[in-house]
Amino acid sequence: MDTKLYKQIIKDISDKIISGELRPGSRLPSENELMDIYNASKSTIEKSMMILAHEGYIMTIPRKGNYITRPALDHFSLHYREDELLSNMFAGLNDFDFSIAPVGSELQSLVIKKTFDVDKKNICYAIKQYFFENTNDFRLNKNQLLTKSDLDILLLFNKPLELQKQITLVADFCPEKVAEKIDIAPHSAVFFIEILFTHRKTLTEAARFKTYFNPHYLHLNFST
């Protein structure tokens, strides 16, 4: 399966939904038709559809197809793609580290830490923590992890439809260790984006991501 192609398919379809080109209630082409449109394998299309359904863009009805969902009108929705945001900021990976440690008697935790910079100034620090069972034989090394996206790593241990995602924006004082990573004074005001993945049935954590941004490079303005 082409890992880059499924991301392109997800972006293309989600962009069309957000722009209104694909309207709520309309039916997507069949998976066979999508295979022809994107010149993709069946497994690539199936994975793209599962992720789009998981992120709330489409609803899959057995034996009928995939339909564009109608957005809820009583709450705000946040669609956040970290890799796309950093790309638009021309940020590059400056530092990468990972570790594996036991969590209790049944789980292990994979923690990946990344620092991104622009013109040799650190602007972003990300901490990605994944939880998996001790029976899972984790064999990836640093070079292999560098080639995989956050989603690719998450799907090593989970199936998309088994998970639910919650995105939270948090404003707080910056921890001292994080401040060093994004070149700001300790305890400065900063915001970070936290993404929590939990298992739908058990509500146990599958992964937790925290991404801190240097406020000189990225800040939010809200208005009503």
MARBA-3410 file (N, C-alpha, C, O; in Angstrom, 1 decimal):
224
0.8,-1.2,0.0,0.0,0.0,0.0,0.9,1.3,0.0,1.9,1.3,0.7 ~ 0.5,2.2,-0.8,1.3,3.5,-0.9,0.8,4.4,0.2,-0.3,4.9,0.2 ~ 1.7,4.6,1.2,1.4,5.4,2.4,1.2,6.9,2.0,0.4,7.5,2.6 ~ 1.9,7.4,1.0,1.7,8.8,0.6,0.4,9.0,-0.1,-0.2,10.0,0.0 ~ 0.0,8.0,-0.9,-1.2,8.1,-1.7,-2.4,8.2,-0.8,-3.3,9.0,-1.1
-2.5,7.4,0.2,-3.7,7.4,1.0,-3.9,8.8,1.7,-5.0,9.2,1.9 ~ -2.8,9.4,2.1,-2.8,10.7,2.6,-3.3,11.8,1.6,-4.1,12.7,1.9 ~ -2.9,11.6,0.4,-3.4,12.5,-0.7,-4.8,12.3,-0.9,-5.6,13.3,-1.2 ~ -5.3,11.1,-0.9,-6.8,10.8,-1.1,-7.6,11.5,0.0,-8.6,12.1,-0.2 ~ -7.1,11.3,1.3,-7.8,11.9,2.4,-7.9,13.4,2.3,-8.9,14.0,2.5
-6.7,14.0,2.0,-6.7,15.4,1.9,-7.6,15.9,0.7,-8.3,16.9,0.9 ~ -7.6,15.3,-0.4,-8.4,15.7,-1.5,-9.9,15.6,-1.2,-10.6,16.6,-1.5 ~ -10.3,14.5,-0.6,-11.8,14.4,-0.3,-12.2,15.3,0.8,-13.2,15.9,0.7 ~ -11.4,15.4,1.9,-11.7,16.3,3.0,-11.7,17.7,2.6,-12.6,18.5,3.0 ~ -10.8,18.1,1.7,-10.8,19.5,1.2,-12.1,19.8,0.4,-12.6,20.9,0.5
-12.5,18.9,-0.4,-13.7,19.0,-1.2,-15.0,19.1,-0.3,-15.9,19.8,-0.6 ~ -14.9,18.4,0.8,-16.1,18.4,1.8,-16.1,19.8,2.5,-17.1,20.4,2.6 ~ -14.9,20.3,2.9,-14.8,21.5,3.6,-15.2,22.7,2.7,-15.9,23.6,3.2 ~ -14.8,22.6,1.4,-15.1,23.7,0.5,-16.5,23.7,0.0,-17.0,24.7,-0.5 ~ -17.3,22.6,0.3,-18.7,22.5,-0.2,-18.8,21.9,-1.5,-20.0,21.7,-2.0
-17.7,21.5,-2.2,-17.8,20.8,-3.5,-18.5,19.5,-3.3,-19.3,19.1,-4.2 ~ -18.3,18.8,-2.2,-19.0,17.6,-1.9,-20.0,17.9,-0.7,-19.5,18.3,0.4 ~ -21.3,17.8,-0.9,-22.3,18.3,0.0,-22.7,17.2,0.9,-22.7,16.0,0.6 ~ -23.2,17.5,2.2,-23.7,16.5,3.1,-24.8,15.7,2.5,-25.7,16.3,1.8 ~ -24.8,14.4,2.7,-25.8,13.6,2.2,-25.5,13.0,0.8,-26.1,12.0,0.4
-24.5,13.6,0.1,-24.2,13.0,-1.2,-23.3,11.8,-1.0,-22.6,11.6,0.0 ~ -23.4,10.9,-2.0,-22.7,9.6,-1.9,-21.4,9.7,-2.7,-21.3,10.3,-3.8 ~ -20.3,9.2,-2.1,-19.0,9.2,-2.8,-19.1,8.1,-3.8,-19.9,7.2,-3.8 ~ -18.2,8.2,-4.8,-18.1,7.1,-5.8,-17.8,5.8,-5.1,-17.3,5.8,-4.0 ~ -18.1,4.7,-5.7,-17.9,3.4,-5.1,-16.4,3.2,-5.0,-15.6,3.9,-5.6
-16.0,2.2,-4.1,-14.6,2.0,-3.9,-13.9,1.6,-5.2,-12.7,2.0,-5.4 ~ -14.6,0.8,-6.0,-14.0,0.5,-7.3,-13.7,1.7,-8.2,-12.7,1.8,-8.9 ~ -14.7,2.6,-8.2,-14.6,3.9,-8.9,-13.4,4.7,-8.4,-12.7,5.3,-9.1 ~ -13.3,4.8,-7.0,-12.2,5.5,-6.4,-10.9,4.9,-6.8,-9.9,5.7,-6.9 ~ -10.8,3.6,-6.9,-9.6,3.0,-7.3,-9.1,3.5,-8.7,-7.9,3.7,-8.9
-10.1,3.6,-9.6,-9.8,4.1,-10.9,-9.4,5.6,-10.9,-8.5,6.1,-11.5 ~ -10.2,6.4,-10.1,-10.0,7.9,-10.0,-8.6,8.2,-9.5,-7.9,9.0,-10.1 ~ -8.1,7.5,-8.4,-6.9,7.8,-7.8,-5.8,6.8,-8.2,-4.6,6.9,-7.7 ~ -6.1,5.9,-9.1,-5.1,4.9,-9.5,-4.5,4.2,-8.3,-3.3,4.1,-8.1 ~ -5.4,3.7,-7.4,-4.9,3.2,-6.1,-5.4,1.8,-5.9,-6.4,1.3,-6.6
-4.8,1.1,-5.0,-5.2,-0.3,-4.7,-6.4,-0.3,-3.8,-6.8,0.7,-3.2 ~ -7.0,-1.5,-3.7,-8.2,-1.6,-2.9,-7.9,-1.3,-1.4,-8.7,-0.7,-0.7 ~ -6.7,-1.8,-0.9,-6.4,-1.6,0.5,-6.1,-0.1,0.8,-6.5,0.3,1.9 ~ -5.6,0.6,-0.2,-5.3,2.0,0.0,-6.7,2.8,0.1,-6.8,3.7,1.0 ~ -7.6,2.5,-0.8,-8.9,3.1,-0.7,-9.7,2.7,0.6,-10.3,3.6,1.2
-9.6,1.5,1.0,-10.3,1.1,2.2,-9.7,1.8,3.4,-10.5,2.2,4.3 ~ -8.4,2.0,3.5,-7.8,2.7,4.6,-8.2,4.1,4.6,-8.5,4.7,5.6 ~ -8.2,4.8,3.4,-8.6,6.2,3.3,-10.0,6.4,3.8,-10.3,7.3,4.5 ~ -10.9,5.5,3.4,-12.3,5.6,3.8,-12.5,5.4,5.3,-13.3,6.1,6.0 ~ -11.7,4.4,5.9,-11.8,4.2,7.3,-11.4,5.5,8.1,-12.0,5.8,9.1
-10.3,6.1,7.6,-9.8,7.3,8.3,-10.8,8.5,8.2,-11.0,9.2,9.1 ~ -11.3,8.6,7.0,-12.3,9.7,6.7,-13.5,9.5,7.6,-14.1,10.5,8.1 ~ -14.0,8.2,7.8,-15.1,7.9,8.6,-14.8,8.2,10.1,-15.6,8.8,10.8 ~ -13.6,7.8,10.5,-13.1,8.1,11.9,-13.0,9.5,12.2,-13.4,9.9,13.3 ~ -12.6,10.4,11.2,-12.5,11.8,11.5,-13.8,12.5,11.3,-13.9,13.8,11.4
-14.9,11.8,10.9,-16.2,12.4,10.9,-16.6,13.0,9.6,-17.6,13.7,9.5 ~ -15.8,12.8,8.5,-16.2,13.4,7.2,-17.2,12.6,6.5,-18.0,13.2,5.8 ~ -17.2,11.3,6.6,-18.1,10.4,5.9,-18.8,9.4,6.9,-18.3,9.2,8.0 ~ -19.8,8.8,6.4,-20.5,7.7,7.1,-20.6,6.5,6.2,-21.1,6.7,5.1 ~ -20.2,5.4,6.6,-20.2,4.2,5.8,-21.5,3.4,6.1,-21.7,3.0,7.3
-22.3,3.1,5.1,-23.5,2.3,5.3,-23.3,1.0,4.6,-23.1,1.0,3.3 ~ -23.3,-0.1,5.3,-23.0,-1.4,4.7,-23.9,-1.7,3.5,-25.1,-1.4,3.5 ~ -23.3,-2.1,2.4,-24.0,-2.5,1.1,-24.6,-1.3,0.4,-25.2,-1.5,-0.6 ~ -24.3,-0.1,0.9,-24.9,1.1,0.2,-23.8,2.0,-0.2,-23.8,2.6,-1.3 ~ -22.7,2.2,0.6,-21.6,3.0,0.2,-21.3,4.0,1.3,-21.7,3.9,2.5
-20.5,5.0,0.9,-20.0,6.1,1.8,-20.6,7.4,1.5,-20.7,7.8,0.3 ~ -21.2,8.0,2.5,-21.9,9.3,2.4,-21.3,10.4,3.2,-20.8,10.2,4.3 ~ -21.3,11.6,2.6,-20.8,12.8,3.3,-21.7,13.1,4.5,-23.0,13.2,4.3 ~ -21.1,13.3,5.7,-21.9,13.5,6.9,-22.3,15.0,6.9,-21.7,15.9,6.3 ~ -23.4,15.3,7.6,-23.9,16.6,7.9,-23.2,17.2,9.1,-23.4,16.6,10.2
-22.5,18.3,9.1,-21.8,18.8,10.3,-22.8,19.2,11.3,-23.9,19.8,11.0 ~ -22.5,19.0,12.6,-23.3,19.4,13.7,-23.3,20.9,13.8,-22.3,21.6,13.6 ~ -24.4,21.5,14.1,-24.5,23.0,14.2,-24.4,23.5,15.6,-24.4,24.7,15.8 ~ -24.3,22.6,16.6,-24.4,23.1,18.0,-23.0,23.0,18.6,-22.9,23.2,19.9 ~ -21.9,22.8,17.9,-20.6,22.8,18.4,-19.6,23.1,17.4,-19.8,23.0,16.2
-18.4,23.6,17.8,-17.3,23.9,16.9,-16.5,22.6,16.6,-16.4,21.8,17.4 ~ -16.1,22.5,15.3,-15.2,21.4,14.9,-13.9,22.0,14.6,-13.7,23.0,13.9 ~ -12.8,21.3,15.0,-11.5,21.7,14.7,-10.8,20.6,13.9,-10.7,19.4,14.4 ~ -10.4,20.9,12.7,-9.6,20.0,11.9,-8.2,20.4,11.9,-7.9,21.5,11.4 ~ -7.3,19.6,12.4,-5.9,20.0,12.6,-5.0,19.0,12.0,-5.0,17.8,12.4
-4.1,19.4,11.1,-3.1,18.6,10.5,-1.8,19.2,10.8,-1.4,20.2,10.2 ~ -1.1,18.6,11.7,0.2,19.2,12.2,1.3,19.2,11.1,2.0,20.2,10.9 ~ 1.4,18.1,10.3,2.4,18.1,9.2,2.1,19.1,8.2,3.1,19.7,7.7 ~ 0.9,19.4,7.9,0.5,20.4,6.9,0.8,21.8,7.4,1.3,22.7,6.7 ~ 0.5,22.0,8.7,0.7,23.3,9.3,2.2,23.6,9.3,2.6,24.7,8.9
3.0,22.7,9.7,4.5,22.9,9.8,5.1,23.1,8.4,6.0,23.9,8.2 ~ 4.5,22.4,7.4,5.0,22.5,6.1,4.7,24.0,5.6,5.6,24.6,4.9 ~ 3.5,24.5,5.9,3.2,25.8,5.5,4.1,26.9,6.2,4.2,28.0,5.6 ~ 4.6,26.5,7.3,5.5,27.4,8.1,6.9,27.2,7.6,7.8,27.9,8.2 ~ 7.2,26.3,6.7,8.5,26.0,6.2,9.4,25.5,7.3,10.6,25.8,7.4
8.8,24.8,8.2,9.6,24.3,9.4,10.2,22.9,9.0,9.6,22.1,8.3 ~ 11.4,22.7,9.6,12.1,21.4,9.3,12.4,20.7,10.6,12.5,21.4,11.7 ~ 12.5,19.4,10.6,12.8,18.6,11.8,14.3,18.9,12.2,15.2,18.7,11.5 ~ 14.4,19.4,13.5,15.7,19.7,14.0,16.3,18.7,15.0,17.5,18.4,15.0 ~ 15.4,18.0,15.7,15.8,17.0,16.7,14.7,15.9,16.8,13.5,16.2,16.7
15.2,14.7,17.0,14.3,13.6,17.1,14.8,12.6,18.1,16.0,12.2,18.1 ~ 13.9,12.1,19.0,14.4,11.2,20.0,13.2,10.3,20.4,12.0,10.7,20.3 ~ 13.5,9.0,20.8,12.4,8.2,21.2,12.8,7.2,22.3,14.0,6.9,22.4 ~ 11.9,6.7,23.1,12.2,5.8,24.1,11.0,4.9,24.3,9.8,5.2,24.0 ~ 11.2,3.7,24.9,10.1,2.7,25.2,10.3,2.3,26.6,11.4,2.0,27.1
9.2,2.4,27.4,9.2,2.1,28.8,7.9,1.3,29.2,6.9,1.6,28.6 ~ 8.0,0.5,30.2,6.8,-0.2,30.6,5.8,0.7,31.4,6.2,1.7,32.0 ~ 4.5,0.5,31.2,3.5,1.2,31.9,2.6,0.2,32.6,1.7,-0.4,32.1 ~ 2.9,0.0,33.9,2.2,-1.1,34.6,2.7,-2.4,34.2,3.8,-2.6,33.7 ~ 1.9,-3.4,34.4,2.3,-4.8,34.1,1.9,-5.3,32.7,2.4,-6.3,32.2
1.0,-4.6,32.0,0.4,-5.1,30.8,0.7,-4.2,29.6,0.6,-4.6,28.4 ~ 1.2,-3.0,29.8,1.4,-2.0,28.7,2.8,-1.5,28.6,3.5,-1.6,29.6 ~ 3.1,-1.1,27.4,4.4,-0.4,27.2,4.0,1.0,26.5,3.0,1.2,26.0 ~ 4.9,1.9,26.6,4.7,3.2,26.1,5.9,3.6,25.2,7.1,3.5,25.6 ~ 5.5,4.0,24.0,6.5,4.6,23.0,6.4,6.1,23.1,5.3,6.6,22.8
7.4,6.8,23.4,7.4,8.2,23.5,8.4,8.8,22.4,9.6,8.5,22.4 ~ 7.8,9.6,21.5,8.6,10.3,20.5,8.6,11.8,20.8,7.6,12.4,21.0 ~ 9.8,12.4,20.7,9.9,13.8,21.0,10.6,14.4,19.7,11.7,14.0,19.3 ~ 10.0,15.5,19.2,10.5,16.2,18.0,10.6,17.7,18.2,9.7,18.3,18.9 ~ 11.6,18.3,17.7,11.7,19.7,17.7,11.8,20.2,16.2,12.6,19.6,15.4
11.1,21.2,15.9,11.1,21.8,14.5,11.6,23.2,14.6,11.4,23.9,15.5 ~ 12.3,23.6,13.5,12.9,24.9,13.5,12.6,25.6,12.1,12.3,25.0,11.1 ~ 12.7,26.9,12.2,12.7,27.8,11.0,13.9,28.7,11.0,14.1,29.4,12.0 ~ 14.7,28.6,10.0,16.0,29.4,10.0,16.8,29.3,11.3,17.3,30.3,11.8 ~ 16.9,28.0,11.7,17.7,27.7,12.9,17.1,28.2,14.2,17.8,28.2,15.2
15.8,28.6,14.2,15.2,29.0,15.4,14.0,28.0,15.7,13.1,27.8,14.9 ~ 14.1,27.4,16.9,13.1,26.4,17.3,11.8,27.0,17.5,11.6,28.0,18.2 ~ 10.8,26.5,16.8,9.4,27.0,16.9,8.4,26.1,17.4,7.3,26.5,17.7 ~ 8.7,24.8,17.5,7.7,23.8,17.8,8.3,22.6,18.5,9.4,22.1,18.1 ~ 7.7,22.1,19.6,8.2,20.9,20.3,7.0,20.0,20.5,6.0,20.4,21.0
7.1,18.8,20.0,6.0,17.8,20.0,6.4,16.6,20.8,7.5,16.0,20.7 ~ 5.5,16.1,21.6,5.7,14.9,22.4,4.5,14.0,22.1,3.4,14.3,22.3 ~ 4.9,12.8,21.5,3.9,11.8,21.0,4.1,10.6,21.8,5.1,9.9,21.8 ~ 3.0,10.2,22.6,3.1,9.0,23.4,2.1,8.0,22.9,0.9,8.3,22.8 ~ 2.5,6.7,22.7,1.6,5.7,22.2,1.7,4.5,23.2,2.7,4.2,23.8
0.5,3.9,23.5,0.4,2.8,24.4,0.1,1.5,23.7,-0.8,1.5,22.8 ~ 0.8,0.5,24.0,0.5,-0.8,23.3,0.8,-1.9,24.3,1.5,-1.8,25.3 ~ 0.2,-3.1,24.0,0.3,-4.2,24.9,1.7,-4.8,24.9,2.4,-4.8,23.9 ~ 2.1,-5.4,26.0,3.4,-6.0,26.1,3.6,-7.2,25.1,4.8,-7.4,24.7 ~ 2.5,-7.8,24.7,2.6,-8.9,23.7,3.0,-8.4,22.3,3.4,-9.1,21.5
2.9,-7.1,22.1,3.2,-6.5,20.8,4.7,-6.3,20.7,5.3,-5.6,21.5 ~ 5.3,-7.0,19.7,6.7,-7.0,19.6,7.1,-5.8,18.7,7.0,-5.8,17.5 ~ 7.6,-4.8,19.4,8.0,-3.5,18.7,9.4,-3.6,18.2,10.3,-3.8,18.9 ~ 9.6,-3.5,16.8,10.9,-3.7,16.2,11.4,-2.5,15.5,12.6,-2.6,15.0 ~ 10.7,-1.4,15.4,11.1,-0.3,14.6,12.3,0.4,15.2,12.4,0.6,16.5
13.3,0.9,14.4,14.4,1.6,14.9,14.2,3.1,14.6,13.1,3.5,14.0 ~ 15.1,4.0,15.0,15.0,5.4,14.8,14.8,5.8,13.3,13.9,6.6,13.0 ~ 15.6,5.2,12.4,15.5,5.5,11.0,14.1,5.2,10.4,13.6,5.9,9.6 ~ 13.6,4.0,10.9,12.3,3.6,10.4,11.2,4.5,11.0,10.2,4.8,10.2 ~ 11.3,4.9,12.2,10.3,5.8,12.8,10.3,7.2,12.1,9.2,7.8,11.9
11.5,7.6,11.7,11.6,8.9,11.0,10.8,8.9,9.7,10.4,10.0,9.2 ~ 10.6,7.8,9.1,9.9,7.7,7.8,8.4,7.6,7.9,7.6,7.6,7.0 ~ 7.9,7.4,9.2,6.5,7.2,9.4,5.8,8.4,10.0,6.4,9.1,10.8 ~ 4.6,8.6,9.6,3.8,9.7,10.2,3.2,9.3,11.5,3.3,8.1,11.9 ~ 2.7,10.2,12.3,2.0,9.9,13.6,0.9,8.9,13.4,0.8,7.9,14.2
0.2,9.1,12.3,-0.9,8.2,12.0,-0.4,6.8,11.7,-1.0,5.8,12.1 ~ 0.6,6.7,10.9,1.2,5.4,10.6,1.6,4.6,11.8,1.3,3.4,11.9 ~ 2.2,5.3,12.8,2.7,4.6,14.0,1.4,4.2,14.8,1.4,3.1,15.4 ~ 0.4,5.1,14.9,-0.8,4.8,15.7,-1.4,3.5,15.1,-1.9,2.7,15.9 ~ -1.4,3.4,13.8,-2.1,2.2,13.2,-1.3,1.0,13.3,-1.8,-0.1,12.8
-0.1,1.0,13.8,0.7,-0.2,14.0,0.1,-1.0,15.1,0.2,-2.2,15.2 ~ -0.6,-0.3,16.0,-1.1,-0.9,17.2,-2.7,-0.9,17.3,-3.3,-1.6,18.1 ~ -3.3,-0.2,16.4,-4.8,0.0,16.5,-5.4,0.0,15.1,-4.7,0.2,14.1 ~ -6.7,-0.2,15.1,-7.5,0.0,13.8,-8.3,1.3,13.9,-8.8,1.6,15.0 ~ -8.4,2.0,12.8,-9.0,3.4,12.9,-10.4,3.4,13.5,-10.7,4.3,14.3
-11.3,2.5,13.1,-12.6,2.6,13.6,-12.8,2.2,15.1,-13.9,2.4,15.6 ~ -11.7,1.6,15.7,-11.8,1.3,17.1,-11.5,2.5,18.0,-11.6,2.4,19.2 ~ -11.0,3.6,17.4,-10.6,4.8,18.1,-11.5,6.0,18.0,-12.2,6.1,17.0 ~ -11.4,6.8,19.0,-12.1,8.1,18.9,-11.0,9.2,19.3,-10.1,8.9,20.1 ~ -11.2,10.4,18.7,-10.2,11.4,18.8,-10.8,12.7,19.4,-11.9,13.1,19.1
-10.0,13.3,20.3,-10.4,14.6,20.9,-9.3,15.5,20.8,-8.1,15.2,21.3 ~ -9.5,16.7,20.3,-8.5,17.8,20.1,-8.8,18.9,21.1,-10.0,19.4,21.1 ~ -7.8,19.3,21.8,-8.0,20.4,22.8,-7.0,21.5,22.6,-5.8,21.1,22.5 ~ -7.4,22.7,22.6,-6.4,23.8,22.7,-6.3,24.3,24.1,-7.2,24.5,24.8 ~ -5.0,24.4,24.6,-4.8,24.7,26.0,-3.8,25.9,26.0,-2.8,26.0,25.4
-4.2,26.9,26.8,-3.3,28.1,27.1,-2.8,27.9,28.5,-3.6,27.7,29.5 ~ -1.5,28.1,28.7,-0.9,27.8,30.0,0.5,28.5,30.1,0.9,29.0,29.1 ~ 1.1,28.4,31.2,2.5,28.8,31.4,3.4,27.7,30.9,3.1,26.5,31.2 ~ 4.4,28.0,30.2,5.2,27.0,29.5,6.2,26.3,30.6,6.9,27.0,31.3 ~ 6.1,25.0,30.6,7.1,24.3,31.5,8.5,24.6,31.1,8.8,24.9,30.0
9.4,24.6,32.1,10.8,25.0,31.9,11.5,24.2,30.8,12.2,24.7,30.0 ~ 11.3,22.8,30.9,12.0,22.0,29.9,11.5,22.2,28.5,12.2,22.1,27.5 ~ 10.2,22.5,28.4,9.6,22.8,27.0,10.1,24.2,26.5,10.4,24.3,25.4 ~ 10.2,25.1,27.5,10.6,26.5,27.1,12.0,26.4,26.4,12.3,27.2,25.5 ~ 12.9,25.6,27.0,14.2,25.4,26.4,14.2,24.9,24.9,15.0,25.3,24.1
13.2,24.1,24.7,13.0,23.5,23.3,12.5,24.5,22.3,12.8,24.3,21.1 ~ 11.7,25.5,22.7,11.1,26.4,21.7,11.7,27.8,21.9,11.1,28.8,21.4 ~ 12.8,27.9,22.6,13.5,29.2,22.7,12.7,30.3,23.2,12.7,31.4,22.7 ~ 12.0,30.1,24.4,11.3,31.2,25.0,11.6,31.1,26.5,12.2,30.1,27.0 ~ 11.3,32.2,27.2,11.6,32.3,28.7,10.7,31.3,29.4,9.6,31.1,29.1
11.3,30.6,30.5,10.5,29.7,31.3,9.2,30.4,31.8,9.3,31.6,32.2 ~ 8.1,29.7,31.9,6.9,30.2,32.4,6.2,31.3,31.6,5.3,32.0,32.1 ~ 6.7,31.5,30.4,6.0,32.4,29.5,4.6,31.8,29.1,4.4,30.6,29.2 ~ 3.7,32.7,28.7,2.4,32.3,28.2,2.6,31.6,26.9,3.3,32.1,26.0 ~ 2.0,30.4,26.8,2.1,29.6,25.6,0.8,28.8,25.4,0.1,28.6,26.3
0.6,28.4,24.1,-0.6,27.5,24.0,0.0,26.2,23.3,0.9,26.2,22.5 ~ -0.7,25.1,23.6,-0.3,23.8,23.0,-1.6,23.1,22.5,-2.7,23.4,23.1 ~ -1.4,22.3,21.6,-2.5,21.4,21.1,-2.4,20.0,21.6,-1.3,19.4,21.4 ~ -3.4,19.5,22.2,-3.4,18.2,22.8,-4.4,17.3,22.0,-5.5,17.7,21.9 ~ -3.9,16.2,21.6,-4.8,15.2,20.9,-4.8,13.9,21.6,-3.8,13.3,21.9
-6.0,13.5,22.0,-6.1,12.2,22.8,-6.9,11.2,22.0,-8.0,11.5,21.5 ~ -6.3,10.1,21.8,-7.0,8.9,21.1,-7.3,7.9,22.2,-6.5,7.5,23.0 ~ -8.6,7.5,22.2,-9.1,6.5,23.2,-9.8,5.4,22.4,-10.3,5.6,21.3 ~ -9.8,4.2,23.0,-10.6,3.1,22.5,-12.1,3.3,22.7,-12.5,3.6,23.8 ~ -12.9,3.2,21.7,-14.3,3.4,21.8,-15.0,2.6,22.9,-15.8,3.1,23.6
-14.6,1.3,22.9,-15.3,0.4,23.8,-14.9,0.5,25.3,-15.7,0.6,26.2 ~ -13.6,0.6,25.5,-13.0,0.6,26.9,-12.7,2.0,27.4,-12.5,2.2,28.6 ~ -12.6,3.0,26.5,-12.2,4.4,26.8,-10.8,4.5,27.4,-10.5,5.5,27.9 ~ -10.0,3.5,27.2,-8.6,3.5,27.6,-7.8,4.3,26.6,-8.1,4.3,25.4 ~ -6.7,4.9,27.0,-5.9,5.7,26.1,-5.1,4.8,25.1,-4.5,3.8,25.5
-5.1,5.2,23.9,-4.3,4.6,22.8,-3.1,5.4,22.5,-2.0,4.9,22.3 ~ -3.2,6.8,22.6,-2.1,7.7,22.3,-2.5,9.1,22.9,-3.7,9.4,23.0 ~ -1.5,9.8,23.2,-1.7,11.2,23.6,-0.6,12.1,23.0,0.6,11.8,23.2 ~ -0.9,13.1,22.2,0.0,14.0,21.6,-0.1,15.4,22.2,-1.2,15.9,22.4 ~ 1.1,16.0,22.4,1.1,17.4,22.9,2.1,18.1,22.0,3.2,17.7,21.8
1.6,19.2,21.4,2.5,20.0,20.5,2.5,21.5,21.0,1.5,22.2,21.0 ~ 3.7,22.0,21.4,3.8,23.4,21.9,4.4,24.2,20.8,5.3,23.8,20.0 ~ 3.9,25.5,20.7,4.4,26.4,19.6,5.0,27.6,20.3,4.4,28.2,21.2 ~ 6.1,28.1,19.7,6.6,29.4,20.1,5.6,30.5,19.7,5.3,30.6,18.5 ~ 5.1,31.3,20.6,4.1,32.3,20.4,4.5,33.3,19.4,3.6,34.0,18.8
5.8,33.5,19.1,6.2,34.5,18.1,6.0,34.0,16.7,5.9,34.8,15.8 ~ 5.8,32.7,16.6,5.6,32.1,15.2,4.2,31.7,15.0,3.7,31.6,13.8 ~ 3.4,31.4,16.0,2.1,30.9,15.8,1.2,31.3,17.1,1.6,30.9,18.2 ~ 0.1,32.0,16.8,-0.8,32.4,17.9,-2.2,32.4,17.3,-2.4,32.4,16.1 ~ -3.1,32.4,18.2,-4.6,32.3,17.9,-5.3,33.6,18.2,-5.0,34.1,19.3
-6.1,34.0,17.4,-7.0,35.2,17.7,-8.5,34.7,17.5,-8.9,34.1,16.5 ~ -9.3,34.9,18.6,-10.7,34.5,18.5,-11.5,35.8,18.6,-11.2,36.7,19.3 ~ -12.6,35.8,17.8,-13.5,36.9,17.8,-14.9,36.4,17.7,-15.1,35.3,17.2 ~ -15.9,37.2,18.1,-17.3,36.7,18.0,-18.1,37.7,17.2,-19.3,37.6,17.0
END
